[in-house]
Amino acid sequence: MFKKILIANRGEIAVRIIRAAKEMNIKTVVVYSEADRNTPAVRMADQSIFIGGSPLNESYLNYQHVLSAALASGAEAVHPGYGLFAENAEFAEACIALGLNFIGPSPDVIRKMGDKTVARELMKKGGVPVVPGTDRAVKEEELKKIGRDIGFPIMMKAAVGGGGKGMRIISKEDELLRAYHLAVEEARNGFGDQRIFLERYMPDVKHIEVQIVSDKYKNHVHLYERDCSLQRRHQKVIEEAPAVILEEKERLFLTNQALKVAELAEYDSVGTIEFLYDPDKKEFYFIEMNTRIQVEHPVSEIITGIDLVKEQISIAAGNKLTFKQKDVKRSGHAVECRINAEDPEKDFRPSPGRINEYWEPGGPGVRVDSGILSGLEVSPFYDSLLLKIITTGKNREETLRKMKIALNECVVKGISSNIGFLLKLLNNRDVLSGSYNTQTIARIINGGKI
């Protein structure tokens, strides 16, 4: 096992990795920017190294600074967390070239599955159903013909990256050209790759993903599914496990498909296979694979009792999985709410500033993954995620009840947050019944009713 690892990330995921490493008797090093001098991660790590100014390109996205810190600290491995360098094949290759282990899949797998057009083609060859669309990047002069072939409405997507950037929904042909130019610009600026492909847009569907754990010896295991359909602008807001809409035969089909994807990809780490599910037709469609730990990983940990971050580190160190599929048991229910520094009353505008008071909820069945504390300055340079509240109970009703209590207990003063919006959302009829889909939040906001 590694003796020391460097965490090339910040916020709540850096804290999460530090805690897992401590349990494994691994020393931790965190890198930090000017804005993050006083964060919990910097205080908790065994060692912290300053790597530059607050803007991402001066610190967390500066290859040279991050890798120099890793070498100077004597770390044997680098954990990228999520976002930033987590799905960057070039960064993984740079780590390996310097004799550092990359805690994640191989660069070849990252590159293969990170390109959504390549992944789609691989899945089709392997017999995994995909959303109807193109298996390559499209050119401007092809848009109209391909649009007619697929049929409107259409989803325009960046070939690489995520987080909703480079995505556009087009309802009719005369919207194609403008949407294409906007998507290309977003993709180029966000990911350094302007390629765009098209898929049929499926509005009233569920977004259901399967957690995968694979080692370097071709052992693949799933940790069941998560329902991540509650999204705003393609960003997940609330996640839960298991997906209550699925019958056991559907769950079995879905998880088997996910295992097939892991085998086709020759996967070798912790990862997530994402699907769209049409509840009317009872059909699943592969959309992408995330080759990293996910923000919502705690709900899978809770229902299975398996620590995904510890497994991820162990796999990177060359160890075999310590469990087989038959050993993975599902128990109870789990829900996660993301608490963001944003103002729902002002179109969810980011709300940087000083946290004057912070109080975490607690009690049986309540977990908090946080990257903040009282007196901390929330920077405008980074993602707005502050913390995650995860609750668990013997069933969904009990779990949601605990979540409402936890949200009411949680105090974040000095900046705006989405806590009030989350509480209202959890009282929505469709959310309570489990019949919500990827369009539920948009319809609520546009209709002016919660």
GUZATOR-421201 format. One record per residue (C-alpha): residue in three letters; x, y, z. Coordinates in steps of 0.05 Angstrom, whole numbers, padded with zeros to 5 digits, always signed. Each point is the difference from the previous one (the first is absolute). Layout:
ALAXYZ ...
END
This chain:
MET+00000+00000+00000 PHE+00021+00072-00011 LYS+00033+00036+00058 LYS-00016+00071-00025 ILE-00048+00028-00052 LEU-00011+00070-00028 ILE-00071+00025-00009 ALA-00005+00043-00062 ASN-00067+00030+00019 ARG-00036+00043+00051 GLY-00064+00008+00039 GLU-00042-00057+00026 ILE+00031-00054-00044 ALA+00070+00017+00026 VAL-00026-00009+00071 ARG-00034-00065-00019 ILE+00065-00028-00029 ILE+00041+00022+00061 ARG-00047-00038+00046 ALA+00002-00063-00042 ALA+00076+00003-00003 LYS+00006+00009+00076 GLU-00040-00064+00009 MET+00050-00035-00045 ASN+00060+00029+00038 ILE+00021+00040-00061 LYS+00028+00070+00009 THR-00031+00055-00041 VAL+00024+00062-00036 VAL-00048+00053-00027 VAL+00016+00055-00048 TYR-00035+00067+00010 SER-00010+00067-00033 GLU+00000+00070+00030 ALA-00075-00004+00010 ASP+00003-00066+00036 ARG+00053+00014+00053 ASN-00048-00010+00058 THR-00044-00057-00024 PRO-00013-00064+00040 ALA+00040-00042-00049 VAL+00063+00042+00011 ARG-00009-00006+00075 MET-00013-00075-00001 ALA+00054-00025-00047 ASP+00068-00022+00026 GLN+00033+00048-00048 SER-00024+00058-00043 ILE+00035+00034-00058 PHE-00017+00068-00029 ILE-00004-00003-00076 GLY-00023+00069-00024 GLY-00053+00053-00006 SER-00075-00008+00007 PRO-00018-00009-00075 LEU-00001-00073-00020 ASN+00051+00008-00055 GLU+00050+00029+00051 SER-00008-00057+00049 TYR-00043-00063-00004 LEU+00002-00004-00076 ASN+00075+00015-00005 TYR+00033-00067-00017 GLN+00069+00023+00018 HIS-00018+00027+00069 VAL-00041-00061+00020 LEU+00051-00052-00024 SER+00058+00039+00029 ALA-00036-00001+00067 ALA-00010-00075-00005 LEU+00073-00013-00013 ALA+00024+00048+00053 SER-00045-00031+00053 GLY+00024-00071-00013 ALA-00070-00024-00017 GLU-00005-00066-00036 ALA-00068+00013-00032 VAL-00047+00056-00020 HIS-00075-00001+00013 PRO-00037+00048-00046 GLY-00068-00003+00033 TYR-00054+00022-00049 GLY+00002+00057-00050 LEU+00066+00036-00013 PHE+00050-00054-00024 ALA-00043-00061+00019 GLU-00017-00019-00072 ASN+00061+00029-00034 ALA+00041-00054-00035 GLU+00059+00046-00012 PHE+00005+00015+00075 ALA-00003-00074+00017 GLU+00055-00014-00051 ALA+00042+00056+00030 CYS-00007-00030+00069 ILE+00022-00068-00025 ALA+00059+00029-00039 LEU+00025+00031+00065 GLY-00005-00065+00038 LEU-00065+00019+00035 ASN-00061-00045+00004 PHE-00064+00030-00025 ILE-00059-00019+00044 GLY-00049-00014-00055 PRO-00005-00041-00064 SER+00055-00005-00052 PRO+00010+00059-00047 ASP-00023-00043-00059 VAL-00066-00014+00035 ILE-00010+00073+00019 ARG+00012+00021-00072 LYS-00044-00054-00029 MET-00060+00011+00046 GLY+00010+00075+00005 ASP-00015+00008-00074 LYS-00075-00011-00002 THR+00000-00016-00074 VAL+00053-00054+00008 ALA-00037-00028+00061 ARG-00066-00002-00039 GLU+00032-00038-00056 LEU+00032-00050+00048 MET-00066-00012+00035 LYS-00038-00011-00065 LYS+00051-00052-00022 GLY-00007-00034+00067 GLY-00076-00002-00003 VAL-00014+00052+00053 PRO-00060+00044-00020 VAL+00017+00074-00011 VAL-00043+00062-00012 PRO-00012+00007-00076 GLY+00049+00050-00028 THR+00068+00010-00034 ASP+00062-00041+00017 ARG+00047+00055-00023 ALA+00007+00075+00003 VAL-00045+00037-00049 LYS+00019+00057-00046 GLU-00040+00064-00009 GLU-00021-00018-00071 GLU-00028-00067+00023 LEU-00045+00027+00055 LYS-00066+00004-00037 LYS+00004-00068-00033 ILE+00020-00036+00063 GLY-00052+00039+00040 ARG-00054-00024-00047 ASP+00025-00071+00004 ILE+00001-00002+00076 GLY-00065+00039+00007 PHE-00015+00060+00044 PRO+00008+00017+00057 ILE+00076-00012+00000 MET+00053+00003+00055 MET+00065+00032-00023 LYS+00059-00022+00043 ALA+00075+00011+00006 ALA+00040-00062-00018 VAL+00042+00008+00064 GLY-00012+00031+00068 GLY-00063+00006+00040 GLY-00038+00044+00050 GLY-00049+00024-00052 LYS+00051+00040-00040 GLY-00007-00006-00075 MET-00071-00028+00006 ARG-00060+00029-00036 ILE-00071-00024-00012 ILE-00026+00016-00069 SER-00074-00005-00014 LYS-00001+00020-00074 GLU+00046+00004-00059 ASP+00010+00075-00003 GLU+00030-00001+00070 LEU+00056-00048-00020 LEU+00053+00049-00027 ARG-00001+00049+00058 ALA-00001-00056+00052 TYR+00058-00034-00035 HIS+00044+00063+00002 LEU-00016+00011+00074 ALA+00014-00073+00017 VAL+00066+00000-00038 GLU+00023+00062+00036 GLU-00019-00028+00068 ALA+00034-00066-00014 ARG+00064+00033-00026 ASN+00004+00047+00060 GLY-00019-00053+00051 PHE+00037-00061-00024 GLY+00048+00022-00055 ASP-00038-00044-00049 GLN-00055+00030-00045 ARG-00028-00065-00028 ILE-00076-00006+00005 PHE-00046-00060-00012 LEU-00075-00008-00001 GLU-00049-00046+00036 ARG-00075-00006+00002 TYR-00026+00042+00058 MET-00040-00042+00049 PRO-00036+00048+00049 ASP-00043-00042+00046 VAL+00052-00051+00021 LYS+00038-00020+00061 HIS+00076+00009+00007 ILE+00023-00064+00035 GLU+00072-00018+00010 VAL+00036-00062+00025 GLN+00061+00001+00046 ILE+00056-00045-00024 VAL+00063-00024+00036 SER+00052-00035-00043 ASP+00071-00022+00016 LYS+00060-00009-00045 TYR-00013-00075-00005 LYS-00065+00003-00040 ASN-00045-00007+00060 HIS-00062+00044-00007 VAL-00054+00010+00053 HIS-00060+00048+00003 LEU-00026+00034+00062 TYR-00071+00008-00027 GLU-00031+00063-00028 ARG-00014+00073+00017 ASP-00057+00043-00025 CYS+00030+00067-00019 SER-00059+00028-00039 LEU-00010+00063+00042 GLN+00043+00048-00040 ARG+00003+00073-00015 ARG+00035+00020-00065 HIS+00028-00071-00005 GLN+00031+00007+00070 LYS-00023-00051+00052 VAL-00034+00028+00062 ILE-00027-00060+00039 GLU+00020-00073-00008 GLU-00027-00063+00031 ALA+00013-00074+00003 PRO-00031-00046-00018 ALA-00044+00025-00057 VAL-00070-00015+00025 ILE-00030+00001-00069 LEU+00037-00064-00021 GLU-00027-00070+00008 GLU+00050-00054+00018 LYS+00003-00029-00071 GLU+00015+00070-00027 ARG+00053+00011+00053 LEU+00033-00066-00019 PHE+00000+00018-00074 LEU+00028+00069+00015 THR+00056-00024+00045 ASN+00019-00055-00049 GLN+00005+00052-00055 ALA+00045+00043+00044 LEU+00046-00060+00013 LYS+00003-00011-00076 VAL+00020+00073-00009 ALA+00056-00008+00051 GLU+00025-00063-00036 LEU-00003+00034-00069 ALA+00038+00060+00027 GLU+00052-00045+00035 TYR-00013+00042+00061 ASP+00046-00001+00061 SER-00024+00048+00054 VAL-00062+00029+00032 GLY-00048+00028-00053 THR-00072+00014-00018 ILE-00041-00023-00060 GLU-00056+00049-00017 PHE-00065-00020-00034 LEU-00066+00033-00021 TYR-00061-00041+00019 ASP-00067+00007-00036 PRO-00052-00022+00052 ASP-00055-00007-00052 LYS+00039-00046-00046 LYS+00041-00029+00058 GLU+00063+00009-00042 PHE+00071+00021+00019 TYR+00050+00039-00042 PHE+00074+00008+00015 ILE+00022+00074-00002 GLU+00070+00002+00030 MET+00050-00026+00050 ASN+00032+00044+00054 THR+00070-00026+00013 ARG+00007+00028+00071 ILE-00032+00003+00068 GLN-00068+00035-00004 VAL-00027+00056+00044 GLU-00058-00046+00017 HIS+00041-00061+00019 PRO-00022+00002+00074 VAL-00070-00027-00015 SER+00031-00063-00030 GLU+00047-00007+00059 ILE-00058+00004+00049 ILE-00044-00053-00032 THR+00057-00049-00010 GLY+00048+00015+00058 ILE+00060+00005-00047 ASP+00048+00059+00004 LEU+00011+00020-00072 VAL+00058+00048+00012 LYS+00039-00053+00039 GLU-00014-00051-00055 GLN+00023+00050-00053 ILE+00066+00011+00036 SER+00011-00074+00011 ILE-00013-00017-00073 ALA+00050+00053-00022 ALA+00052-00032+00045 GLY-00009-00064-00039 ASN-00044-00039+00048 LYS-00056-00047-00021 LEU-00072+00014+00021 THR-00013-00030+00068 PHE-00072-00018-00017 LYS-00039-00032-00056 GLN-00069+00017-00028 LYS-00034-00051+00045 ASP+00029+00036+00060 VAL-00032+00067-00017 LYS-00066+00007+00038 ARG-00049+00058-00006 SER-00033+00026+00063 GLY-00046+00059+00016 HIS-00004+00065-00039 ALA+00045+00061-00007 VAL-00011+00071-00026 GLU+00052+00055-00013 CYS-00013+00075-00005 ARG+00053+00047-00027 ILE+00005+00065+00038 ASN+00025+00055-00047 ALA+00020+00073+00010 GLU-00054+00027-00047 ASP-00062+00043+00003 PRO-00063-00035-00025 GLU-00037+00066+00002 LYS+00049+00029-00052 ASP+00001-00056-00050 PHE+00049-00040+00043 ARG+00054+00052-00008 PRO+00065-00021+00037 SER+00006+00031+00069 PRO+00073+00008+00021 GLY+00017+00035+00065 ARG+00016-00013+00073 ILE-00036-00054+00039 ASN-00017+00034+00066 GLU-00031-00061+00032 TYR+00000-00074-00019 TRP-00036-00055+00037 GLU-00002-00072-00024 PRO-00060-00046+00011 GLY+00009-00066+00035 GLY-00035-00059+00032 PRO-00011-00073-00019 GLY+00001-00012-00075 VAL+00030+00069-00017 ARG+00068+00008-00035 VAL+00031+00066-00020 ASP+00057+00006-00050 SER+00023+00072+00006 GLY+00056+00044-00023 ILE-00018+00063+00039 LEU+00001+00030+00071 SER-00021+00064+00034 GLY+00040+00061-00021 LEU+00020-00031-00067 GLU-00001+00044-00063 VAL-00038-00035-00056 SER+00039+00017-00063 PRO-00032+00020-00066 PHE+00054-00038-00037 TYR-00026-00071+00014 ASP-00060-00045-00004 SER-00056+00023+00047 LEU-00006-00067+00037 LEU+00008+00010+00075 LEU-00020-00066+00031 LYS-00043-00061-00009 ILE-00052-00026+00049 ILE-00014-00075-00006 THR-00055-00034+00040 THR-00018-00073+00006 GLY-00057-00040+00028 LYS-00033-00068-00006 ASN-00044+00026-00057 ARG-00008+00061-00045 GLU-00053+00034+00043 GLU+00043-00002+00062 THR+00061+00023-00039 LEU-00036+00061-00030 ARG-00028+00018+00069 LYS+00070+00000+00029 MET+00025+00042-00058 LYS-00052+00054+00013 ILE+00019+00002+00073 ALA+00074+00004-00019 LEU-00011+00057-00049 ASN-00039+00039+00052 GLU+00057-00010+00049 CYS+00054+00022-00049 VAL+00022+00072+00008 VAL+00042+00038-00051 LYS-00002+00075+00014 GLY+00034+00058-00035 ILE-00012-00027-00071 SER-00060-00026-00037 SER-00011-00074-00008 ASN-00050-00047-00032 ILE-00023-00033+00066 GLY-00069+00032-00003 PHE-00009-00022-00072 LEU+00020-00072+00017 LEU-00051-00002+00057 LYS-00055+00024-00047 LEU+00022-00050-00053 LEU-00005-00058+00050 ASN-00073+00017+00011 ASN-00017-00001-00075 ARG-00052-00052-00018 ASP+00042-00033-00055 VAL+00062-00002+00044 LEU-00038-00031+00058 SER-00030-00053-00046 GLY+00066-00015-00035 SER-00031+00014-00068 TYR+00045+00061-00014 ASN+00044+00003-00062 THR+00055+00042-00030 GLN-00049+00056-00017 THR-00034+00005+00068 ILE+00042+00058+00028 ALA-00003+00040-00065 ARG-00076-00006-00001 ILE-00005+00020+00072 ILE+00044+00062-00010 ASN-00032+00020-00066 GLY-00070-00010+00029 GLY+00017+00042+00061 LYS-00026-00055+00046 ILE+00035-00049+00044 
END
